[in-house]
Amino acid sequence: MNLSSPPVIIVGAPRSGTNILRDTIVSVKPFITWSCDEINHVWHFGQSNVSNYDDLPVSSLNSDIKYYIRKRFCSLAASSNVESPIVVEKTCANCLRLPFVDAIFPNAKYIYIRRQPLPVIFSAMKRWTSSPNLSYSLKKLLHIPASSAIPVLFNFTLMRAKQFFSPESLLPNWGPSFYDLDVLKETYSLEKVCALQWSRCVASAEQFLFNNLDHSRVAAISYEDFVLNPFHTLSIALDHLQLSDLIIEDELRMASTFVHKDSLTTSCPLDSDKKNDLIAYLDSLDTPNYLL
């Protein structure tokens, strides 16, 4: 089962601008995407024998899993009224499993977006204590594999129950999950857990994208450049991926007007001492930066 065109996979740590990047791209034909924000449960199809962590190994793949995930992409394309559609997918947890993703879609094209870490961390901290969004959850529920629906609903209810009884109204888990996250939550403050999530996502994504793939398959942008000049930044990325000839330039220019510069700022929830401690901790992580 094959798509008429390779999918475009947006890669980036949570709270790094992946949503607005995807929304801008799919505002332009022939790009399409799902009606929900992320399809993490689709990527987890058939992984009952593997932990619930998101860093899925290529060794966990088999022909049935590949067929199912490719079928979901093909079904989305077939249901679209866009001629020769190109599926755009954005699930932040893919940062931790790009070899797995690429084994399913070996011709995929990638747009990687990286944001300065402090705003990412401050925004992520808010999500760890966020209230449930019923509309958001229902949209995701529509795309959960039938075999996973009951366990997913149970886990969702359990997570919210634990949050309700948490003194800090803290979710037991949020964002991309890796094997030692539970231990780290018991050891570090919330801001340092968010820093670790950001660092793991960035390091994992950049190591694979820039060391393992042909340069022509990967376009890299910074969140700050995209927000300040979305049309120019995205035009260069699409041209690099040889996709610019497929779009109408005026559509992209119009879509870019909905990207606002005020999204560059994020309020800091920490006092000066904790902020300085966090900055020192980020330096100690020594996260690579292939965009420099």
N, C-alpha and C positions, 0 to 999 in steps of 0.2 A: 504494500500500500504506500503510494508516493504522493507527495504534494507537487503541484505544477511548478512551484517556486520554493526554494529553501526558506525556512522560517527565519525571522529576525529575532534573536534572543537578546533582550535587554538585561544587562548584568550590573549590579551595584548593591552595596550594602543598604540595609533598610534606612530610610530617612535621608537618602542621598539624592533624591530627585528622580527616582525611577518612575514614579507615578506620572508626574507632569511630562516627563520625556515620552513615555508611552502614549499618553493622551494626546500630545502634540502630533506624534507620528501618525496615529490611527485616525486623526482628523483629516488625513490626506489619503485619497485613493492612490494605489490599490491596497493599502494596509488595513488589516482588520484585527480584532482581538476578541477575547471573551467578554461576557456581560458582567463578570465579577473581577475583583481586583487581582487575585492570584489563584493559581490552580495547583497548590502544593500537594493536595491529596491525589491528584492525577499522577504526579511524578512519583508518589509513594505507592502506586498500585502494585499489588503482588508482593509487597515487602513485609508480610506478616512475620517472616522468619528473621527479619532484621530489626534492630532497635528503632525507636521512633525518631532517632536523630536524623538530621537532614544531610549529613555528609555520606550519602549513599555510595558504596563502592561499585565500580564497574563489574566486579565479580558477582554482584547480586542480580545482574541483568540476565534475562533469558529471552527466548524468541516470543513467548506469550506477552511479557511485559513490553517489549519493544513494539509488538503489533498493537497492543492496546493503546499505548501513548500516541503512536503515529496515527492510529485510527481516530483518536479524539481531535488531533490537529486537522486531519483530512475531513472529518465531519463538519468542523467549523468552517473550513474553506468551502465545502460543498453547499452549506446552508446560506452562504453569503450571496447577495445580489450584485456584488462587485465582480467585474470581469477580471479574470486571472488574479485572484486575491493573494496577498502575501500575509501570512499569519505572523503577528507580533506577540511575543510572550514575555511577561515580566513576573517572575517569582523570585524574590530576593534570596531565598534559600538556595537557589541554583548556584550562588557564589561558592558554596561548599561542595558542590558535586558536578562541576563542569565536565570532567572526564566522562561521567555517567550520561550527562545530557548530550555530549558530542558523540558518544557511541550510538545514540539513538538517531541523531540528526547529524551525520558526518559532513554535510554540506551547509550547515547552518551558518548564518552571518551574525556577528555579535556587535552590539554597541555597549561599550563599557562606560559608566559614569562614576566619577569619584568626587566626593565633597570633602571639604576640610573637616577634621574629626570633631572638634568641639560642638559645632551646631548639630551634627549628627547625634552625638551623645546626649545633649540636652533635650533634643526632640524625642529620642528613644526612651529616655527616662519617663517622659509623660505617657508614652504608650504602655509602659509596664504597669501603670496605675490607672489606665483608661477604663471607662465604663463600657459595657457591651453595646454594640451598634447592631440593632436587630436587622435593619435593612441590609447592611453589609454582610451579616452572617447568613441571611436567607439567600442572597445572591451566590455566595460561595457554596451553600448547600446544594444548589441546583447542579453543580459540577462535580460533586463528590461521587466517586465510583459507588455503585449500588452495594457492592460487597463491603464497603467501608462505612456506610452511612450510620449504622448503629454504634460501632465503636467511636466514631468521630463525635456523634451527639453526646455520648456518655462522657467522653473526655472533655468536651466543651462545658458540659454542666458541672463536672467535677472541678475544672479550673476556676469557673466563676464562683462556685461554692467556697473553694479555698481562698479566693480573693476576698469574698465577703467577710470571712472570719480572720483575715490577715490584719494585724494592727496597723500596717502601713497601706492597706488596700492594694497590696502587691500581687500581681498575677504570678502563679508558680512557674510560668514560662511565657515568653513572648519573643517573636523573631526567630531567625535561624538558630537551630539547636544542634550542638555538637556533643561529643561523647562525655566531656568532663564539665559541661556547663552546670550541672546540678551541684557538683563539688565546689565550683568557683563561686556559686551564689551563696554558699555557706561561709565562704572565706573572705570575700571582697564586698565593698560597698556597692550600691546600685550603679553609681556612675562608673566604677571600675569594671563592673560586669558589662555595661554597655560599651565601654572602651574595648574590652576584649572581644565582644561580638563584632564590633567594627573592624578591629585589627585582623581577626580570623577571616572575615569575609573578604577584606581587601587583599590580604596576603594570598589566600587560596585562589581567588579569581585572577589576580595579576600573574601569579606564577604560571597558571595554566594558559591564559590567553596570550601572554607575551613570550612564553618559552616553548610552547608546544604547537601553536597554530601558525599557519601561514599569515603573514602580515596583512594580506589582502582581505582576510576574513574578519578582521577586527578593527573597529573604529573606536577610538578612545577620546572622551571629552571630559572636561571638568564641569562640575555643577555650576561653579561661579561664572565661567565663560558662557555656559548655556543660558543662564538666567539674565545675564547682562546683554547678550546678543544672540537670542535663540535662533533666529533665521539663519544667520551667518554660520553659527556653530553646527547646526543640524545639516545645513546644506553641504558643508565640508565632509561631515560624517557619511551622509548618503552618497555623495560623489565618490568617496573612498571605497565604499562597498558596491559601487557600480549600480546604484539604485536611483540616482538623480534623474536619469532619462525616463523613468517610469511615472514621475509625478508631474503635476501642474504647479509651476513655481508660485503662482499667485495663491494657490490653496495653502501651500506651506507658509507663505508670508502671512496670510490671514490667521492660520492656526497659531503662529508664533506670537501674535498680539495678545494671546491669553496667558502668556508667561509673564509674571510680574516680578519686578526687581525687589519688592519688599519682602519676598520670600527668602532673601539672603540672610535676614536677621532672625535670630532665635533667642528668646530670653534665657538668661542663665539662672538656674535654680539653686546655685551653690554660692556660699560666701567666698570671700577672696582666698582664705586659707585652703578651703577644699578645692577651689578652682586651680590654685597653684600646685596643689598636691596631685591633682588629676593631670595637669600638663606634664609634670615630672614623670608620672606613671606612663603617659603616652610615649614620652621620649624613651623610656626604658623598654618599651615593646619593640622598638626599632622596626616598625612596619615598613616594608619596601614601598617605593613609589616609582613605578615605571613611566609615569606621566611627566616626570621632571626631565 
